[in-house]
């Protein structure tokens, strides 16, 4: 069982939509769903190795943005796995950034 649907939040979004675009004034929500979103404390995904588990590389924490960023994330992950020079600086995405 997932989290409860935020009906007030959904209605607020619909009210804002209708205010911005009156064509949506008579729209009614037919169905609502709520689910978990994977997100990190700083909202950047994790892309790279996990030192505590040799051989494990993770690519996660996109909170719904994976569809748009997956080609670049996949390239960075492959570069890190293959020990090639990454096209971008991987530091903002490394799991180790959360180490104390």
KACOR-V610766 format. One record per backbone hydrogen bond with DSSP energy under -1.0 kcal/mol. CO is the residue of the C=O (numbers start at 1). NH is the residue of the N-H. Records with the same first field share a line. If there is no record, write none. Layout:
CO=NH / NH
This chain:
5=7
6=10
7=11
8=12
9=13
10=14
11=15
12=16
13=17
14=18
15=19
16=20
17=21
21=24
22=25
24=27
38=63
40=43
46=60
48=58
50=53
53=56
56=50
58=48
60=46
62=65
65=69
66=70
69=73
70=74
71=75
72=76
73=77
74=78
75=79
76=80
77=81
78=82
79=84
90=93
93=47
94=97
95=98
96=99
